């Protein structure tokens, strides 16, 4: 058991070293093209999109903004309880009140200015993608859809707590989630499978991003 644990640890360390090398290769190629980019990331609940976005942001030193974090900020200002259903409803209401205003406010929340690269996590509407392109870099926005088999995704959600898994059916019947499941992946520049270790997933993603940018 001890040997097995040590081996697993070594594999994890090796994976992170390989990812670091992939980051260095990507960054070297990226710097040759000084035009900034926006990497938008979407996926189903529990797909690991937030983890992927955080790794990219930290290692590439690119600013990260989350649609979910912005909606939670608005919820706090409105004294709305922070739970999945409330945040989902508020997010939909903000979109319905004006997609462009919503996206503009998210970019302000990120303190983003034109000329900077940015990672945007939590894209859940195809209309948002279109507006983000208008507000940032029309042909320099890459949309990454994080994919994961439902059985694995639900296992990961269960680890977060029973309340979320119990509410999952109702949450995923929302029109936003239905669109996310059926339509949004069709707009992806890159679809990445996140069944493996997230660092390995990011390594694969970086290779695909580099191919798109070259």
SULJO-V45012 format. One record per backbone hydrogen bond with DSSP energy under -0.5 kcal/mol. NH is the residue of the N-H (numbers start at 0). CO is the residue of the C=O. E is the energy in kcal/mol with one decimal. If there is no record, write none. Layout:
nh=[NH,NH]
co=[CO,CO]
e=[E,E]
//
This chain:
nh=[4,5,6,7,8,9,10,11,12,13,14,15,16,17,18,19,20,21,22,23,24,25,26,27,28,29,30,31,31,32,32,33,37,38,39,39,40,41,43,46,51,52,53,54,55,56,57,58,59,60,61,62,64,66,69,70,71,72,73,74,75,76,77,78,79,82,86,87,88,89,90,91,92,93,94,95,96,97,101,102,103,104,105,106,107,108,109,110,111,115,117,118,119,120,120,121,122,128,129,130,131,132,133,134,135,137,139,141,141,142,143,143,144,144,145,145,146,146,152,153,154,155,156,157,158,159,159,160,160,164,165,166,167,170,171,172,172,173,177,178,179,180,181,182,183,184,185,186,187,188,189,191,191,193,199,200,201,202,203,204,205,206,207,208,209,210,211,212,213]
co=[0,1,2,3,4,5,6,7,8,9,10,11,12,13,14,15,16,17,18,19,20,21,22,23,24,25,26,27,28,28,29,31,139,117,37,141,119,143,145,43,47,48,49,50,51,52,53,54,55,56,56,116,118,120,65,66,67,68,69,70,71,72,73,75,74,80,82,83,84,85,86,87,88,89,90,91,92,94,97,98,99,100,101,102,103,104,105,107,106,112,36,62,38,64,118,40,40,124,125,126,127,128,129,130,131,135,136,37,139,140,39,141,142,189,41,143,144,191,148,149,150,151,152,153,154,155,156,156,157,160,161,162,163,166,167,168,169,170,173,174,175,176,177,178,178,179,182,183,184,142,142,144,189,146,196,196,197,198,199,200,201,202,203,204,205,206,207,208,209]
e=[-2.4,-2.5,-2.6,-2.4,-2.2,-2.6,-2.4,-2.1,-2.5,-2.8,-2.5,-2.1,-2.2,-2.5,-2.2,-2.4,-2.2,-2.2,-2.7,-2.3,-2.4,-2.7,-3.3,-2.1,-1.9,-2.9,-2.4,-0.7,-0.5,-0.6,-1.1,-0.7,-2.2,-2.6,-0.7,-2.5,-3.1,-2.5,-0.6,-1.9,-2.2,-2.4,-2.4,-2.1,-2.3,-2.5,-2.3,-2.5,-2.4,-0.9,-1.1,-0.5,-2.6,-2.6,-1.9,-2.4,-2.3,-1.9,-2.1,-2.6,-2.3,-2.0,-1.7,-1.1,-3.1,-1.4,-2.7,-2.4,-2.4,-2.8,-2.5,-2.1,-2.4,-2.6,-2.0,-2.7,-1.8,-1.5,-2.2,-2.7,-2.6,-2.3,-1.9,-2.2,-2.0,-2.4,-1.4,-1.6,-2.3,-1.9,-1.9,-2.7,-2.5,-3.0,-0.6,-1.8,-2.1,-1.3,-1.7,-2.1,-2.8,-1.9,-1.6,-2.3,-1.6,-0.5,-1.7,-2.7,-0.6,-0.5,-3.5,-0.6,-0.5,-2.8,-3.2,-0.6,-0.6,-3.3,-2.7,-2.8,-1.4,-2.1,-2.0,-2.2,-1.1,-0.6,-1.4,-0.7,-0.8,-1.3,-2.4,-1.6,-0.9,-2.6,-2.7,-0.6,-0.9,-1.4,-2.3,-2.3,-2.2,-2.5,-2.3,-2.9,-1.7,-0.5,-1.6,-1.9,-1.4,-2.2,-1.9,-2.4,-0.5,-2.8,-0.8,-2.2,-2.5,-1.9,-2.2,-2.3,-2.8,-1.7,-1.8,-2.8,-2.6,-1.9,-1.9,-1.9,-1.6]
//
